[in-house]
Amino acid sequence: MSRNTAHEIGIVHYPGAQVACILGLTDLFGVASRTALDQRRSGHPLRVTHWQPIHGRDANLSCVYDSAPHGRPQPRTLIIPPTMVDLPDPDVPAGVASWVRNRHAAGATLVSLCSGAFILAETGLVDGQSVATHQICAGALAKRFPQIVVDTNRRIIDHGDIITAGGFLAWVDVGLFLVDRILGPAMRAETARFVLSDPAAGEARYFTGFAPPQTHRDRAVLKAQEWVHMRDGRGVSLAAMATAAGLERRTLLRRFATATGMTPIEYCRAVRIARARELLEGGDTSQKQIAQSLGYKDVASFARVFRKAVGSAPGTSRKRFGRNGISPTDFATKDSSRQKRRIFAPAALDQNELRELTPAHQRHL
């Protein structure tokens, strides 16, 4: 296996970028690449490079790290990470956006995470398109770039050559998403098992208060889970989940319960509630907007389901855990100890909860 066949993933280390995200992705891709080499499942392991303007605001970025130096580095996938505290300086994209735009013109797939969408938007490549970001920076993004459609209801939006993501620890979602795309579902599953080897310990959670069971070895169920994650559990039918998994519905029901310990409806409910907690605790979105975005017919229905799952009312959760508008990447370390104190325990849905769904949603999970 020659190194020059590796799929190179570049990460843009612009001024203010979150170093923890850059290093975390580097480690995740390193795990995937080493596993692929050890198991000889892929002839195309991953090469990770970091790109940085040497003099702060230079338009020409230099490669400052290369996991497998061999020949001239040229990223085929380029990730724009989020900032650590403040939103990206408006002057930073002026020096970086042209380089990112040129990389895209050369064939690179672009990926932005949370506030990294500001730099992506500066390139003009997503004008008129939907862009995912975190709820906390959505308003500022829409105001600065009115030509794009800001969408906080989807964690990942895939336009093929451009991928955007938002949400707490979205880099884990995106990292595994890219491993699946580049190395295949088997390597994604192996990487997830390593990265999420102890979900109860709280090192890596996709959603606030909920650690999706992903250390099992059922690739079809993993596909169904990822499909649900990308839709935040909203409006998901059993038939659609089965199609995403490539299984018959009865087979999915059996294998999903075996792999996750939950039924599909319990799992989707857990994802919706976790997403609701993220919105409540990370911004000032009204309960009505949250309820509507997650498919509940009204605030009262949402509040009853939320209280049953979490043990407190939505308003109480916001008052207790709200982050008062600080940046989504800044609260990552602040949130780790609290996440470890509670693991979401799925409870069976009763008839009262089922009646809280609209007739249309009764046809979905």
Secondary structure, 3 states (H helix, E strand, C coil): CCHHHCEEEEEECCCCECHHHHHHHHHHHHHHHHHHHHHCCCCCCEEEEEEEECCCCCCCEEEEEECCCCCCCCCCEEEECCECCCCCCCHHHHHHHHHHHHHHHCCCEEEEEHHHHHHHHHCCCCCCCEEECCHHHHHHHHHHCCCCEEECCCCEEECCCEEEECCCCHHHHHHHHHHHHHHCHHHHHHHHHHHCCCHHHCCCCCECCECCCCCCCCHHHHHHHHHHHHCCCCCCCHHHHHHHHCCCHHHHHHHHHHHHCCCHHHHHHHHHHHHHHHHHHHCCCCHHHHHHHCCCCCHHHHHHHHHHHHCCCHHHHHHHHCCCCCCCCCHHHHHHHHHHHCCCCCCCCCHHHHHCCCCCHHHCC
